[in-house]
C-alpha cells in the first residue's frame, strides 16, 4: 500500500501536511515522540477522510531509529512514495554557553536523521521509478546566523543537500523539494526553548497551512526549493546579495542584547 511518511507529525507544519494530504486521499505514516497525539490524529483523519493512517512513536535521535522505522514500514507492507522530513528543533544563545549535548542532539536530528531516512527510502523510490521527498529547511539556511549558529548551519546543510539530490535523481523519477519557511505560527520556539524570538511583523509570520500550500504549489511547478511567503523570500534574497560579514553584524546587533538579557536572567534565577 502506498503511503506518505511524515516526521514531526504531531504538531505544526508536520500536522498541517498530514491534514492536507489526508484530504487529498494520501494514506499516512505519522512519526513523532508523542504517541497520544499521533494516535488521536490518526483516528481523526481516518474517520474524516476514509484513508489508512498508521503512527510510529519514536525518538529519531535514538540509536538505529531510522533503521527501526524503515523495518516497521516494510513489515506492514507500506510503500513510502512520499517522505516528508519535518522533524527538527533549534536553539538560541551564545554558542559557548549553550549545552553541548543539546547542540549535538540538534545536529543529529536536523541532519543525521534526515540523511538516514532519505537514503533508506530513496533507494526504494528509485527502484520503482517514482517518489517525492520534501526536506523542511528554513530561511535561516541562506546566511550565517549569530546566536543561532548551529541551527542555521544545520538548515544550510538541508537546503544544499536537497538541491544536490534533486539533480542526482531527476533522471530516476524522484522529486525533491527543500521547503524553507520563515517565522511560522507553530510551537517551534517553545519546543526549542527560545524566549523572545525575533519575529518579522505582518505578512512575515505564516500559518503552517500556508507553508504547506507553498510546498505543494512548488512541487507542482517542478521546483527544487521554495521560500514560503513573499516577505520571507525578499528577506532571504537580500541576505544573499550582502557580504556575510555585513549580514552577521546586522543579525548580531539585533540578537546580542536579547541573548545577554536571557543569560543574565538565567544566572540570577540559578543563584536566587
Long-range contacts (C-beta under 8 A, 24 or more apart in sequence): 1-27, 1-52, 1-77, 1-78, 1-79, 2-27, 2-79, 2-81, 3-27, 3-28, 3-29, 3-52, 3-54, 3-73, 3-78, 3-79, 3-80, 3-81, 3-82, 4-28, 4-29, 4-80, 4-81, 4-82, 4-83, 4-84, 5-29, 5-31, 5-73, 5-78, 5-80, 5-82, 5-83, 5-84, 5-121, 6-30, 6-31, 6-84, 6-86, 7-31, 7-32, 7-60, 7-84, 7-85, 7-86, 7-87, 7-113, 7-117, 8-32, 8-86, 8-87, 8-88, 8-136, 9-38, 9-41, 9-55, 9-86, 10-34, 10-37, 10-38, 10-41, 11-37, 11-186, 11-187, 12-86, 12-184, 12-186, 12-187, 12-188, 12-208, 13-86, 13-136, 13-181, 13-184, 13-186, 13-208, 13-211, 13-212, 14-84, 14-86, 14-87, 15-41, 15-208, 16-207, 16-208, 16-209, 16-211, 16-212, 17-84, 17-86, 17-134, 17-212, 17-215, 18-45, 18-53, 19-45, 20-209, 20-212, 20-213, 20-216, 21-82, 22-48, 22-49, 22-51, 22-53, 23-49, 25-49, 25-51, 26-51, 26-82, 27-51, 27-52, 27-53, 27-78, 28-52, 28-53, 28-54, 29-53, 29-54, 29-55, 29-56, 29-73, 29-78, 29-80, 30-54, 30-55, 30-56, 31-55, 31-56, 31-57, 31-58, 31-60, 31-69, 31-87, 32-57, 32-87, 33-57, 33-58, 33-59, 54-78, 60-87, 60-109, 60-113, 60-117, 61-105, 61-108, 61-109, 61-113, 65-113, 66-113, 66-116, 66-117, 66-120, 67-116, 67-120, 69-117, 70-117, 70-120, 70-121, 79-124, 79-128, 80-121, 80-124, 80-125, 80-131, 81-125, 81-128, 81-130, 81-131, 81-132, 82-131, 82-132, 82-133, 82-134, 83-117, 83-118, 83-121, 83-131, 83-132, 83-133, 83-134, 84-133, 84-134, 84-136, 85-113, 85-114, 85-117, 85-118, 85-133, 85-134, 85-135, 85-136, 86-134, 86-136, 87-113, 87-114, 88-114, 88-136, 88-154, 89-188, 89-191, 89-192, 90-140, 90-148, 90-151, 90-188, 90-189, 90-192, 90-194, 91-148, 91-150, 91-151, 91-192, 91-193, 91-194, 92-147, 92-148, 92-151, 92-192, 92-194, 92-195, 92-197, 92-255, 92-258, 92-259, 92-262, 93-147, 93-259, 93-262, 93-263, 94-147, 94-259, 94-263, 95-147, 95-149, 95-150, 97-263, 98-150, 103-150, 106-150, 106-151, 106-154, 107-150, 107-154, 110-151, 110-154, 110-155, 110-157, 110-158, 111-154, 111-157, 111-158, 114-158, 114-161, 115-161, 118-161, 118-165, 122-165, 122-169, 122-174, 125-172, 125-173, 125-174, 126-169, 126-172, 126-173, 126-174, 128-173, 129-172, 129-173, 130-173, 130-174, 131-173, 131-174, 131-175, 132-174, 132-175, 132-176, 132-177, 132-219, 133-162, 133-165, 133-174, 133-175, 133-176, 133-177, 134-176, 134-177, 134-179, 134-215, 134-219, 135-161, 135-162, 135-176, 135-177, 135-178, 135-179, 136-179, 136-181, 137-162, 137-178, 137-179, 137-180, 137-225, 138-180, 138-181, 138-182, 139-180, 139-181, 139-182, 139-227, 139-232, 139-235, 139-236, 141-178, 141-180, 142-180, 142-236, 142-239, 142-240, 143-239, 143-240, 143-244, 143-247, 143-248, 143-251, 144-244, 144-247, 144-248, 145-248, 145-251, 146-248, 146-251, 146-252, 146-255, 146-256, 147-251, 147-252, 147-255, 147-256, 147-258, 147-259, 148-255, 151-192, 155-180, 159-225, 162-224, 162-225, 163-224, 163-225, 166-224, 167-224, 175-219, 175-222, 176-224, 177-215, 177-218, 177-219, 177-223, 177-224, 177-225, 177-226, 178-224, 178-225, 178-226, 179-211, 179-214, 179-215, 179-218, 179-225, 179-226, 179-228, 180-225, 180-226, 180-227, 180-228, 180-232, 180-236, 181-206, 181-211, 181-214, 181-227, 181-228, 181-229, 181-232, 182-206, 182-227, 182-228, 182-229, 182-231, 182-232, 182-235, 182-236, 183-232, 184-208, 184-211, 195-262, 196-258, 196-261, 196-262, 198-254, 198-255, 198-258, 200-231, 200-232, 200-235, 202-231, 203-229, 203-230, 203-231, 204-229, 204-231, 204-232, 204-235, 206-232
